[in-house]
C-alpha cells in the first residue's frame, strides 16, 4: 500500500445567498386611495409622514393622500418640481424627522421619494398617478444629469397603492410608454443571457422567466390596451409591478434593462425632452430584437397597436439622432454587456434606423 496520505474528497458546501427586498403590500384597483391609512397601519409605519407630490399631481391626488393620512399621522407635504441632486438634498433636509414617505405622482416624484427614503433609511409608499414606467415598484431610480440620466441604486417601496381610476385618467401617452417599458423586458433578458454565455455573468432563471412572461402577456393583450380605460390601467400597472419584482429577485435591473435601455438613455441625452423614457426604450427594443434575430416586427406591431412610437419620426426627431444614439449606446453602462456592444458601425446603425420604417 502506498505511503502517500489518502486524499478525501470534500463535499462542496452551498454558500450562496441573496437578500431580496420586495414590496410587502400591493393594492391595485378602483378607488383604492382610501385604503392608504389601513395599509400603512398594517405595515406598522410610524409618523410623521411626508407626502411627496408634483405641482400637477398634488391637486389630483397628493392633497387627498395627505388628508387621508392625517387621520392617523402628523403629515407634511413636499413639492417635487423637478428631480435633481439639489432637489434631493432639499428633500432630505425637509424629511429628516419623517417616520416614512409617500410618493404620489409620476416617475419623477416616485424616484425622488425613493432616493430620499433610501438615503434617510426610511420606508416609502409608492402611489402612482400614471403607469409610465416600472420605477413604481423597482429598487432603481433615475436622476437627470448634465451628461444624461443616471440610474441610482435605492430600495423598492414597502407598499404600492395604485388607483386604476386615477391612472386611467392620465394622458394615454404615459400608459403607452409604460407598456413599452415592460415590452423592453423581452430584449433585456436576451442581453442578460448573452452576457451569461460570453462572460459567465450570473443569471437568475426565476427573474428571467418572470420578466419574459410579463412582456409576453402584455404583447399578447396589446390590442386591448385602450386610452382612458380602467381595465387597461389595471393590466399595465400589474405588469409594471411584476417587472419591478423581477428586478428585486435578480438584485439588479438586468431583467428589465439591456441594449434597448442603453439606446433609450443615449437618445434622451441627445434629444432631451423629445421622448418619454418608455418611448425611447420601445424603439430600442425593436432594434435590439432585430439584432438578436427575433421577431422584431411583432414588437413593432404591439407597440403600434398600443399607441407608442415606433420610429424617430413618430417622436418628431431626425433619424440622424437615432443613428448617433445607436453608436453612443455602448458608452452607457459599459460594464453591462449587450448586443449593442458588438461593434456597430455607422453604416450598420444607419441601416438599423431605416429598418424601423420597413413594412
MONOR-V370638 format. One record per residue. RES is the residue in one letter. PHI is phi as a letter, one per 20 degrees, with the letter a starting at -180 (none if undefined). PSI is psi as a letter, one per 40 degrees, with the letter a starting at -180 (none if undefined). OMEGA is omega in whole degrees, -180 to 180 (999 if undefined). Layout:
BEGIN
res:RES phi:PHI psi:PSI omega:OMEGA
res:RES phi:PHI psi:PSI omega:OMEGA
END
This chain:
BEGIN
res:X phi:none psi:h omega:-178
res:X phi:f psi:i omega:178
res:X phi:e psi:e omega:180
res:X phi:f psi:i omega:179
res:X phi:f psi:i omega:180
res:X phi:f psi:h omega:179
res:X phi:e psi:h omega:180
res:X phi:e psi:h omega:178
res:X phi:f psi:h omega:-180
res:X phi:e psi:h omega:176
res:X phi:f psi:h omega:180
res:X phi:f psi:h omega:-179
res:X phi:e psi:h omega:176
res:X phi:f psi:h omega:-177
res:X phi:c psi:e omega:-179
res:X phi:f psi:i omega:177
res:X phi:b psi:i omega:176
res:X phi:b psi:h omega:178
res:X phi:e psi:h omega:-179
res:X phi:d psi:h omega:175
res:X phi:d psi:h omega:-177
res:X phi:c psi:i omega:172
res:X phi:g psi:h omega:-178
res:X phi:e psi:d omega:179
res:X phi:c psi:h omega:176
res:X phi:c psi:h omega:-180
res:X phi:c psi:h omega:-180
res:X phi:c psi:h omega:175
res:X phi:q psi:a omega:-176
res:X phi:f psi:h omega:175
res:X phi:l psi:f omega:-179
res:X phi:e psi:e omega:-180
res:X phi:g psi:d omega:-180
res:X phi:f psi:e omega:180
res:X phi:e psi:e omega:-176
res:X phi:g psi:d omega:179
res:X phi:g psi:d omega:180
res:X phi:f psi:d omega:178
res:X phi:f psi:d omega:-179
res:X phi:f psi:d omega:178
res:X phi:f psi:d omega:179
res:X phi:f psi:d omega:-179
res:X phi:e psi:e omega:180
res:X phi:m psi:f omega:-179
res:X phi:f psi:h omega:180
res:X phi:d psi:i omega:179
res:X phi:e psi:a omega:0
res:X phi:f psi:i omega:178
res:X phi:d psi:h omega:174
res:X phi:d psi:h omega:179
res:X phi:d psi:h omega:175
res:X phi:e psi:h omega:174
res:X phi:b psi:i omega:178
res:X phi:e psi:i omega:-179
res:X phi:f psi:d omega:178
res:X phi:e psi:d omega:-176
res:X phi:f psi:e omega:177
res:X phi:f psi:d omega:-177
res:X phi:f psi:d omega:-176
res:X phi:e psi:d omega:-178
res:X phi:b psi:d omega:-174
res:X phi:g psi:d omega:180
res:X phi:f psi:d omega:180
res:X phi:f psi:d omega:178
res:X phi:f psi:d omega:178
res:X phi:f psi:d omega:179
res:X phi:f psi:d omega:180
res:X phi:f psi:d omega:-179
res:X phi:f psi:d omega:-179
res:X phi:f psi:e omega:176
res:X phi:f psi:d omega:-177
res:X phi:c psi:d omega:-171
res:X phi:c psi:i omega:165
res:X phi:f psi:h omega:-171
res:X phi:c psi:h omega:170
res:X phi:c psi:i omega:180
res:X phi:c psi:i omega:178
res:X phi:c psi:h omega:-179
res:X phi:e psi:h omega:177
res:X phi:e psi:g omega:-179
res:X phi:e psi:d omega:176
res:X phi:b psi:i omega:174
res:X phi:d psi:h omega:-180
res:X phi:b psi:i omega:179
res:X phi:f psi:d omega:177
res:X phi:f psi:d omega:178
res:X phi:f psi:d omega:-180
res:X phi:f psi:d omega:178
res:X phi:f psi:d omega:178
res:X phi:f psi:d omega:-179
res:X phi:f psi:d omega:178
res:X phi:f psi:d omega:178
res:X phi:f psi:d omega:-179
res:X phi:f psi:d omega:-171
res:X phi:e psi:e omega:-175
res:X phi:g psi:d omega:-179
res:X phi:e psi:e omega:-176
res:X phi:f psi:i omega:171
res:X phi:e psi:d omega:174
res:X phi:b psi:i omega:-178
res:X phi:d psi:i omega:172
res:X phi:c psi:h omega:177
res:X phi:e psi:h omega:-177
res:X phi:d psi:h omega:-179
res:X phi:q psi:a omega:179
res:X phi:e psi:a omega:-175
res:X phi:g psi:d omega:-178
res:X phi:f psi:d omega:-178
res:X phi:f psi:d omega:-177
res:X phi:f psi:d omega:178
res:X phi:f psi:d omega:179
res:X phi:f psi:d omega:179
res:X phi:f psi:d omega:-179
res:X phi:f psi:d omega:-179
res:X phi:f psi:d omega:-178
res:X phi:f psi:d omega:180
res:X phi:f psi:d omega:178
res:X phi:f psi:d omega:-179
res:X phi:f psi:d omega:-179
res:X phi:e psi:e omega:-177
res:X phi:l psi:f omega:176
res:X phi:c psi:i omega:175
res:X phi:e psi:i omega:174
res:X phi:c psi:i omega:180
res:X phi:d psi:h omega:-180
res:X phi:e psi:h omega:179
res:X phi:c psi:g omega:-175
res:X phi:f psi:h omega:174
res:X phi:d psi:e omega:176
res:X phi:b psi:i omega:179
res:X phi:d psi:g omega:-172
res:X phi:e psi:e omega:175
res:X phi:a psi:i omega:-172
res:X phi:f psi:e omega:176
res:X phi:f psi:e omega:180
res:X phi:f psi:e omega:-177
res:X phi:c psi:e omega:-173
res:X phi:e psi:i omega:179
res:X phi:e psi:e omega:-180
res:X phi:d psi:i omega:178
res:X phi:c psi:i omega:-177
res:X phi:d psi:h omega:179
res:X phi:c psi:h omega:179
res:X phi:f psi:h omega:174
res:X phi:c psi:i omega:178
res:X phi:f psi:d omega:-179
res:X phi:e psi:e omega:-179
res:X phi:p psi:i omega:-178
res:X phi:f psi:i omega:178
res:X phi:d psi:h omega:179
res:X phi:e psi:h omega:-177
res:X phi:d psi:i omega:176
res:X phi:f psi:h omega:176
res:X phi:b psi:b omega:173
res:X phi:b psi:i omega:180
res:X phi:f psi:i omega:177
res:X phi:f psi:i omega:175
res:X phi:f psi:d omega:178
res:X phi:b psi:i omega:175
res:X phi:c psi:h omega:176
res:X phi:c psi:h omega:-174
res:X phi:d psi:h omega:180
res:X phi:e psi:h omega:-174
res:X phi:f psi:d omega:176
res:X phi:f psi:d omega:178
res:X phi:f psi:d omega:-179
res:X phi:f psi:d omega:180
res:X phi:f psi:d omega:-179
res:X phi:f psi:e omega:179
res:X phi:f psi:i omega:177
res:X phi:g psi:h omega:-177
res:X phi:f psi:d omega:179
res:X phi:g psi:d omega:180
res:X phi:f psi:d omega:179
res:X phi:f psi:d omega:179
res:X phi:f psi:d omega:178
res:X phi:f psi:d omega:176
res:X phi:f psi:d omega:176
res:X phi:g psi:d omega:-179
res:X phi:f psi:d omega:179
res:X phi:f psi:d omega:178
res:X phi:f psi:d omega:-180
res:X phi:f psi:d omega:177
res:X phi:f psi:d omega:177
res:X phi:g psi:d omega:-174
res:X phi:f psi:d omega:176
res:X phi:e psi:d omega:177
res:X phi:g psi:d omega:-179
res:X phi:f psi:d omega:175
res:X phi:f psi:d omega:177
res:X phi:f psi:d omega:179
res:X phi:f psi:d omega:178
res:X phi:f psi:d omega:176
res:X phi:f psi:d omega:179
res:X phi:f psi:d omega:177
res:X phi:f psi:d omega:-179
res:X phi:f psi:d omega:-174
res:X phi:e psi:d omega:-175
res:X phi:c psi:e omega:179
res:X phi:l psi:f omega:176
res:X phi:f psi:h omega:-178
res:X phi:f psi:h omega:-179
res:X phi:c psi:h omega:173
res:X phi:e psi:h omega:-179
res:X phi:f psi:d omega:179
res:X phi:f psi:d omega:180
res:X phi:f psi:d omega:178
res:X phi:f psi:d omega:-177
res:X phi:f psi:d omega:-180
res:X phi:f psi:d omega:-179
res:X phi:f psi:d omega:-179
res:X phi:f psi:d omega:-180
res:X phi:f psi:d omega:-179
res:X phi:f psi:d omega:179
res:X phi:f psi:d omega:-178
res:X phi:f psi:d omega:179
res:X phi:f psi:d omega:-180
res:X phi:f psi:d omega:177
res:X phi:f psi:d omega:180
res:X phi:f psi:d omega:-177
res:X phi:d psi:e omega:-176
res:X phi:g psi:d omega:-178
res:X phi:f psi:e omega:-178
res:X phi:e psi:e omega:178
res:X phi:e psi:h omega:-174
res:X phi:d psi:i omega:178
res:X phi:f psi:h omega:174
res:X phi:l psi:f omega:-178
res:X phi:d psi:h omega:-172
res:X phi:f psi:d omega:178
res:X phi:f psi:d omega:175
res:X phi:f psi:d omega:178
res:X phi:f psi:d omega:177
res:X phi:g psi:d omega:-177
res:X phi:f psi:d omega:-177
res:X phi:f psi:d omega:180
res:X phi:f psi:d omega:176
res:X phi:f psi:d omega:179
res:X phi:f psi:d omega:179
res:X phi:f psi:d omega:177
res:X phi:f psi:d omega:179
res:X phi:f psi:d omega:179
res:X phi:f psi:d omega:178
res:X phi:f psi:d omega:178
res:X phi:f psi:d omega:178
res:X phi:g psi:d omega:179
res:X phi:f psi:d omega:178
res:X phi:f psi:d omega:177
res:X phi:f psi:d omega:-178
res:X phi:f psi:d omega:-175
res:X phi:m psi:e omega:178
res:X phi:b psi:i omega:179
res:X phi:e psi:e omega:-177
res:X phi:g psi:d omega:-177
res:X phi:f psi:e omega:-176
res:X phi:c psi:e omega:-176
res:X phi:b psi:h omega:178
res:X phi:c psi:b omega:-177
res:X phi:f psi:d omega:-179
res:X phi:f psi:d omega:177
res:X phi:f psi:d omega:175
res:X phi:g psi:d omega:177
res:X phi:f psi:d omega:-178
res:X phi:g psi:d omega:179
res:X phi:f psi:d omega:178
res:X phi:f psi:d omega:179
res:X phi:f psi:d omega:179
res:X phi:f psi:d omega:178
res:X phi:f psi:d omega:-177
res:X phi:f psi:d omega:-178
res:X phi:c psi:g omega:-176
res:X phi:g psi:h omega:177
res:X phi:n psi:e omega:-178
res:X phi:f psi:d omega:-176
res:X phi:c psi:i omega:167
res:X phi:f psi:i omega:-178
res:X phi:g psi:d omega:-178
res:X phi:f psi:d omega:180
res:X phi:f psi:d omega:180
res:X phi:f psi:d omega:-180
res:X phi:f psi:d omega:178
res:X phi:f psi:d omega:177
res:X phi:f psi:d omega:177
res:X phi:f psi:d omega:-180
res:X phi:f psi:d omega:178
res:X phi:g psi:d omega:-179
res:X phi:f psi:d omega:-178
res:X phi:f psi:d omega:179
res:X phi:f psi:d omega:175
res:X phi:f psi:d omega:-179
res:X phi:f psi:d omega:178
res:X phi:f psi:e omega:180
res:X phi:m psi:e omega:-180
res:X phi:e psi:a omega:-176
res:X phi:e psi:g omega:-177
res:X phi:f psi:d omega:179
res:X phi:f psi:d omega:177
res:X phi:f psi:d omega:176
res:X phi:f psi:d omega:-178
res:X phi:f psi:d omega:-178
res:X phi:f psi:d omega:178
res:X phi:f psi:d omega:179
res:X phi:f psi:d omega:180
res:X phi:f psi:d omega:180
res:X phi:f psi:d omega:-179
res:X phi:f psi:d omega:-177
res:X phi:o psi:e omega:178
res:X phi:e psi:i omega:179
res:X phi:f psi:i omega:180
res:X phi:c psi:e omega:178
res:X phi:b psi:i omega:174
res:X phi:g psi:d omega:180
res:X phi:g psi:d omega:178
res:X phi:f psi:d omega:179
res:X phi:e psi:e omega:-178
res:X phi:m psi:f omega:178
res:X phi:d psi:i omega:-178
res:X phi:f psi:i omega:178
res:X phi:g psi:d omega:-178
res:X phi:f psi:d omega:178
res:X phi:f psi:d omega:177
res:X phi:f psi:d omega:177
res:X phi:f psi:d omega:179
res:X phi:f psi:d omega:179
res:X phi:f psi:d omega:177
res:X phi:f psi:d omega:-179
res:X phi:f psi:d omega:-179
res:X phi:e psi:e omega:-175
res:X phi:g psi:d omega:-177
res:X phi:f psi:d omega:-179
res:X phi:e psi:e omega:177
res:X phi:e psi:h omega:-178
res:X phi:l psi:g omega:-176
res:X phi:g psi:d omega:179
res:X phi:f psi:e omega:-178
res:X phi:e psi:h omega:-178
res:X phi:f psi:h omega:176
res:X phi:b psi:i omega:-180
res:X phi:f psi:d omega:-180
res:X phi:e psi:e omega:177
res:X phi:d psi:e omega:-175
res:X phi:e psi:e omega:174
res:X phi:n psi:f omega:176
res:X phi:f psi:h omega:174
res:X phi:e psi:i omega:178
res:X phi:f psi:d omega:179
res:X phi:f psi:d omega:-179
res:X phi:f psi:d omega:178
res:X phi:f psi:d omega:178
res:X phi:f psi:d omega:179
res:X phi:f psi:d omega:179
res:X phi:f psi:d omega:178
res:X phi:f psi:d omega:176
res:X phi:f psi:d omega:-179
res:X phi:g psi:d omega:-179
res:X phi:g psi:d omega:-177
res:X phi:e psi:e omega:-175
res:X phi:f psi:h omega:178
res:X phi:e psi:none omega:999
END
